[in-house]
Amino acid sequence: MVAAETETASAELPPKARPFSVFERMVAWRYLRSRRKEAFISVIAGFSFVGIMLGVATLIIVMAVMNGFRSELVSRILGLNGHIVVMPSGEPFDDYAALTQRIAGVDGVRLAFPLVEGQALVSGANGAGSGALVRGIRPDDLLKLQTVSDNIIQGDMVGYTAGTGVLVGSRMGTNLGLFAGDKITMISPDGDVTPFGVNPRVKAYPISGIFEIGMSEYDASIVFMPLSEAQAYFNAGDTVQSIEVFVDHPDDVDAIIPKIRAAAGQDVMISDWRQNNRTFFSALEVERNVMFMILTLIVIVAALNIISGLIMLVKDKGPDIAILRTMGATSGSIMRIFFMTGAAIGIVGTLAGVFLGVVVCLNIESIREFFSWISGTVIFDPQVYFLSTLPAEMSLSETLTVVIMSLTLSFIATIFPAWRASRLDPVQALRYE
């Protein structure tokens, strides 16, 4: 009989609310909406939302620009310079034709060509002069070097292929007042030896074409010359200084270098693009990591605002919490209500930040041009940053990392205020109301 009464009483009790139930979500949403007397708390919540949004957006934009900057520099630097450079350990290569053919046959090698390099002073029709790096390459090899051959903006490669013309960069042409068809005068200090000393070699070459790689340092300083003419101009005879090698996968150079050394069949010195540009790319990586850590502070500050806002909300809602407890709400339910209140700010702020960051990254160049027009100054000067446009390349993994970090900080920030609300004594809260 007693057991039957117990079962009847248990059946009449209301079912226990499940975690994150409709009731808890409804109360949390109610606390997110502001009333007149809670305006100050809503202002703090608004600042928290804006802080998280701007922090996430800034992180995504800066990381995308840093990635784009590195990617563009790598593609342009490695598009012009070989991934692997093979140099003689003693005298210059005199059997370079056969040696180049053997290296080009190595599995994974896309292109190999002999190279003669030298420094010269160049001048144009307007009397201006500048230093130049003269690179002697065979015409057939230069045609395969698409970074140059596909970016000729004036003239063509007919004169270069004939062995009489040279190619100059667009910025050099602008600085010297030269166009395709004009002649560029080149002066080399290593000239002819006479009884009166060494006379500098002075020779004028017709400009077959003008190229534009998009990297200002290269466009302003490099002159391409047919290999045979470069050998004669720099007194190299029938030798070359090095053989540049382009591979299919630049990150796999460690596996290809032993094959090239074996194919060379002689003692050679080999360096790769990572060694030649180690300082430059290391500096970029350090700058990228430091920027990430600094900008993360914005999200942390916004998360601290969530803590302060929730603590004030808990203090203001003390009587409400007490009433909810007397109506049967558990301490866990109260904790989840305030957790959802703070987490909602973090989630919505993070999503808004991702949206803002993606929109800015997709329109970064238009934004740069707009602010340049507004300010009347050149933002992201190509003479300083080496690139003619502002690049942005978003990474899915980095974006997810930013999102996870922002959500984690937001969730952690809500734990203490929510726990404090759950520990509130209903009797004490109602006594001092």
C-alpha positions in Angstrom: 0.0 0.0 0.0 2.8 2.4 0.9 4.7 1.5 -2.2 1.7 2.3 -4.3 1.3 5.7 -2.7 5.0 6.4 -3.3 4.6 5.5 -7.0 1.5 7.8 -7.3 3.4 10.7 -5.7 6.4 10.3 -8.0 4.2 10.2 -11.0 2.6 13.6 -10.0 6.0 15.3 -9.7 7.0 17.4 -12.7 9.8 15.9 -14.9 13.3 17.2 -14.3 14.4 19.7 -17.0 17.2 18.4 -19.2 20.5 20.4 -19.5 20.3 23.3 -21.9 16.5 22.9 -22.1 14.0 25.3 -23.6 13.5 26.9 -20.2 17.3 27.6 -19.7 17.7 28.9 -23.2 14.6 31.2 -22.7 16.0 32.7 -19.5 19.5 33.1 -21.0 18.0 34.9 -24.0 15.9 37.1 -21.7 19.1 38.2 -19.8 20.8 39.1 -23.1 18.0 41.6 -23.9 18.5 45.0 -22.2 16.1 47.0 -20.1 16.4 50.6 -19.2 17.9 49.9 -15.7 20.3 47.4 -17.2 21.6 49.7 -19.9 25.1 49.9 -18.5 25.4 46.1 -18.4 24.3 46.0 -22.1 27.0 48.5 -23.0 29.6 46.2 -21.5 28.1 43.2 -23.4 28.2 45.3 -26.6 31.8 46.2 -26.0 32.6 42.5 -25.5 30.9 41.6 -28.7 32.6 44.4 -30.7 36.0 43.5 -29.1 35.7 39.8 -30.1 34.5 40.6 -33.6 37.3 43.1 -34.3 39.9 40.8 -32.7 38.9 37.8 -34.8 38.6 39.8 -37.9 42.0 41.5 -37.4 43.6 38.1 -36.7 42.1 36.6 -39.9 43.1 39.7 -42.0 46.6 39.9 -40.7 47.3 36.2 -41.1 45.9 36.3 -44.6 48.0 39.2 -45.6 51.1 37.6 -44.1 50.4 34.4 -45.9 49.8 36.2 -49.2 52.9 38.2 -48.7 55.0 35.1 -48.2 53.3 33.2 -51.0 53.8 36.0 -53.5 57.4 36.5 -52.6 58.1 32.8 -52.7 56.4 32.4 -56.1 58.2 35.4 -57.6 61.6 34.7 -56.1 61.5 31.0 -57.0 59.9 31.8 -60.3 63.1 33.7 -61.3 65.8 32.0 -59.3 66.5 28.3 -59.4 65.3 26.1 -56.6 68.7 24.4 -56.6 72.0 26.0 -57.8 74.8 23.8 -58.9 78.3 25.5 -58.8 81.7 24.2 -59.6 84.1 23.5 -56.7 87.0 24.8 -58.7 87.2 26.2 -62.2 84.0 27.3 -64.0 82.0 24.7 -65.9 83.4 24.2 -69.5 81.3 21.1 -70.2 78.1 22.8 -69.1 76.0 21.7 -72.1 76.4 17.9 -71.3 76.2 18.6 -67.6 73.0 20.5 -67.9 71.5 17.7 -70.0 72.3 15.1 -67.4 70.9 17.2 -64.6 67.7 17.9 -66.6 67.2 14.2 -66.9 66.9 13.6 -63.2 63.5 12.6 -62.0 61.7 15.5 -60.5 63.7 18.2 -62.3 61.5 20.5 -64.4 64.1 22.8 -65.9 67.9 23.2 -65.8 69.9 25.9 -67.6 73.5 27.2 -67.5 74.0 30.8 -66.3 76.5 33.6 -66.4 76.0 36.5 -64.1 77.7 39.8 -63.6 77.3 43.4 -62.4 77.2 46.3 -64.7 76.3 50.0 -64.8 73.5 50.8 -67.2 72.4 54.1 -68.6 69.6 55.3 -70.9 68.7 58.1 -73.2 67.9 60.5 -70.4 71.4 60.3 -69.0 70.3 58.5 -65.8 72.2 55.5 -64.7 71.9 52.6 -62.2 73.4 49.3 -61.2 72.2 46.2 -62.8 72.5 42.4 -62.4 73.1 40.9 -65.9 72.0 37.3 -66.3 73.1 35.5 -69.4 70.7 32.7 -70.3 70.2 30.8 -73.5 67.1 32.0 -75.5 65.4 28.5 -75.5 65.8 28.3 -71.7 64.4 31.8 -71.2 61.3 30.9 -73.2 60.8 28.1 -70.7 61.2 30.5 -67.8 57.6 31.6 -67.9 57.9 34.1 -65.1 59.8 36.3 -67.6 58.7 35.1 -71.0 54.9 35.3 -70.2 55.2 38.8 -68.7 56.7 40.8 -71.5 54.7 44.1 -71.6 56.6 45.8 -74.4 58.3 44.4 -77.5 59.0 40.7 -77.9 61.8 38.1 -77.7 62.7 38.1 -81.4 65.8 40.1 -80.9 66.8 38.1 -77.8 66.3 34.9 -79.7 68.5 36.2 -82.5 71.3 36.9 -80.0 71.4 40.6 -80.5 68.9 42.1 -78.0 68.4 42.2 -74.3 65.4 42.2 -71.9 65.1 44.8 -69.2 62.6 45.2 -66.3 59.7 47.7 -66.5 60.9 49.8 -63.5 64.4 50.0 -64.9 63.0 51.1 -68.3 60.9 53.8 -66.5 63.9 55.1 -64.5 66.1 55.2 -67.5 63.5 56.5 -69.9 63.8 53.5 -72.2 61.3 51.6 -74.3 61.4 48.5 -76.5 63.6 49.3 -79.5 65.8 51.8 -77.7 69.4 51.0 -76.8 70.7 50.6 -73.3 74.4 51.3 -72.6 76.2 48.9 -70.3 79.5 49.5 -68.6 81.5 46.8 -67.0 84.6 47.5 -64.9 86.2 44.2 -65.9 87.1 45.3 -69.4 90.0 44.9 -71.8 93.6 44.8 -70.4 95.9 47.4 -72.2 99.4 48.6 -71.6 97.8 51.6 -69.8 95.6 49.4 -67.5 92.2 47.9 -67.6 89.7 49.8 -69.7 86.0 49.4 -68.7 84.0 47.7 -71.4 81.2 49.9 -72.8 78.7 48.5 -75.2 75.1 49.4 -76.2 72.5 46.8 -76.8 69.1 47.1 -78.4 66.2 46.4 -76.0 64.2 43.5 -77.5 61.5 43.6 -74.8 60.5 44.9 -71.4 59.2 42.5 -68.8 57.3 43.1 -65.6 57.5 40.3 -62.9 55.6 42.4 -60.3 58.4 42.4 -57.8 59.9 45.9 -57.9 63.4 44.9 -56.9 63.7 42.5 -59.8 61.9 44.8 -62.3 64.4 47.6 -61.4 67.7 45.7 -61.4 67.8 42.7 -63.7 68.9 42.6 -67.4 68.6 39.3 -69.4 71.2 38.8 -72.1 71.8 35.9 -74.5 74.3 33.4 -72.9 76.8 33.7 -75.7 76.8 37.5 -75.6 77.1 37.5 -71.8 80.1 35.1 -72.0 81.8 37.5 -74.5 80.8 40.6 -72.5 82.2 39.3 -69.1 85.2 37.5 -70.7 83.9 34.1 -69.5 85.0 32.3 -72.7 83.1 29.1 -73.2 82.3 28.6 -69.5 79.4 29.3 -67.1 79.4 30.1 -63.4 76.5 27.9 -62.4 73.6 25.8 -63.4 70.2 26.7 -62.1 67.7 23.9 -61.5 63.9 24.1 -61.2 62.1 21.2 -59.6 58.4 20.1 -59.6 58.1 20.3 -55.8 60.4 22.9 -54.2 59.8 21.5 -50.7 61.3 18.1 -51.8 64.7 19.5 -52.7 66.4 17.3 -50.0 65.4 14.2 -51.9 66.5 15.5 -55.3 69.9 17.0 -54.4 71.7 13.5 -54.0 70.3 12.5 -57.4 71.7 15.7 -59.0 75.0 15.2 -57.3 75.2 11.7 -58.7 74.1 12.9 -62.2 76.8 15.6 -62.2 79.6 12.9 -62.1 82.0 15.4 -60.7 82.7 17.4 -57.5 80.2 20.2 -57.3 78.8 22.6 -54.7 75.0 22.6 -54.3 72.7 25.1 -52.5 69.0 25.3 -52.4 66.4 28.1 -52.2 66.0 27.6 -48.4 69.6 28.2 -47.8 69.8 31.2 -50.1 66.8 32.9 -48.6 67.0 31.6 -45.0 67.3 35.0 -43.3 64.5 36.6 -45.3 61.9 33.8 -44.8 62.9 33.4 -41.1 62.3 37.0 -40.5 58.8 36.7 -42.2 58.0 33.7 -40.0 59.1 35.5 -36.8 57.1 38.6 -37.7 54.0 36.4 -38.5 54.1 34.6 -35.1 54.7 37.8 -33.1 51.8 39.5 -34.9 49.5 36.5 -34.0 50.5 36.7 -30.3 50.0 40.4 -30.1 46.6 40.4 -31.8 45.4 37.5 -29.7 45.5 40.0 -26.8 42.6 41.8 -28.4 40.4 38.7 -28.0 41.7 38.1 -24.5 40.7 41.7 -23.5 37.3 41.1 -25.0 36.9 37.9 -23.1 37.7 39.8 -19.8 34.9 42.2 -20.7 32.6 39.2 -20.8 33.7 38.3 -17.3 33.1 41.8 -15.9 29.7 42.1 -17.7 28.5 38.7 -16.4 29.6 39.4 -12.8 27.6 42.7 -12.9 24.7 40.8 -14.4 24.8 38.2 -11.7 24.8 40.9 -9.0 21.9 42.6 -10.7 19.9 39.4 -11.1 20.4 38.1 -7.6 16.7 38.2 -6.6 15.8 36.6 -9.9 18.2 33.8 -9.3 16.8 33.3 -5.8 13.3 33.1 -7.1 14.3 30.6 -9.8 16.0 28.5 -7.1 12.9 28.5 -4.9 10.8 27.5 -7.9 13.0 24.4 -8.3 15.8 25.4 -10.6 19.0 23.6 -9.7 22.4 25.2 -9.2 23.5 23.5 -12.4 20.6 25.0 -14.3 21.5 28.5 -13.1 25.1 27.9 -14.1 24.1 26.8 -17.6 21.8 29.9 -18.0 24.7 32.3 -17.3 27.1 30.2 -19.3 24.8 30.4 -22.3 24.4 34.1 -21.8 28.1 34.8 -21.9 28.9 32.1 -24.6 26.3 33.7 -26.9 28.3 36.9 -26.9 31.4 35.0 -27.8 29.8 32.8 -30.5 28.0 35.7 -32.2 31.1 37.9 -32.0 33.3 35.2 -33.4 31.0 34.5 -36.3 30.7 38.2 -37.1 34.4 38.6 -36.9 34.9 35.7 -39.4 32.4 37.3 -41.7 34.1 40.7 -41.5 37.5 39.2 -42.0 36.5 37.2 -45.0 34.8 40.2 -46.6 37.9 42.4 -46.1 40.3 39.7 -47.4 38.3 39.3 -50.6 38.3 43.0 -51.2 41.7 43.9 -49.7 43.1 45.6 -52.8 40.0 47.7 -53.4 40.1 48.8 -49.8 43.8 49.7 -50.1 43.1 51.8 -53.2 40.2 53.5 -51.5 42.2 54.5 -48.5 45.1 55.6 -50.8 42.6 57.8 -52.6 41.2 59.2 -49.4 44.6 60.0 -47.8 46.3 61.1 -51.0 49.3 58.9 -50.2 50.5 55.6 -51.5 49.6 52.8 -49.0 51.8 49.7 -49.4 54.4 51.3 -51.6 55.8 48.7 -54.0 59.3 50.3 -53.8 59.3 49.4 -50.1 57.4 46.1 -50.0 58.6 44.7 -53.3 55.1 43.8 -54.5 52.8 45.9 -56.7 49.6 44.8 -55.0 48.5 43.9 -51.5 48.1 40.1 -51.3 45.8 38.2 -49.0 45.6 34.4 -48.9 43.3 32.9 -46.3 44.2 29.5 -44.8 41.4 27.3 -43.7 43.5 25.7 -40.9 44.5 29.1 -39.5 41.0 30.5 -39.7 39.7 27.4 -37.8 42.5 28.0 -35.2 41.4 31.6 -34.7 37.7 30.5 -34.4 38.5 27.7 -31.9 40.8 30.0 -29.9 38.1 32.8 -29.7 35.4 30.4 -28.7 37.6 28.7 -26.1 38.5 32.0 -24.5 34.9 33.1 -24.5 33.7 29.9 -22.9 36.4 30.0 -20.3 35.5 33.6 -19.5 31.9 32.6 -18.6 32.8 29.8 -16.2 33.6 31.8 -13.1 30.6 34.2 -13.3 28.3 31.3 -14.0 29.7 29.3 -11.2 29.3 32.3 -8.9 25.7 32.6 -9.9 25.1 29.0 -9.2 26.5 29.3 -5.7 24.3 32.3 -4.8 22.3 31.7 -1.6 18.5 32.3 -2.2 17.9 33.4 1.4 20.7 35.9 1.4 19.7 37.3 -2.0 16.1 37.8 -1.0 16.9 39.2 2.5 18.8 42.2 1.2 16.4 43.0 -1.7 
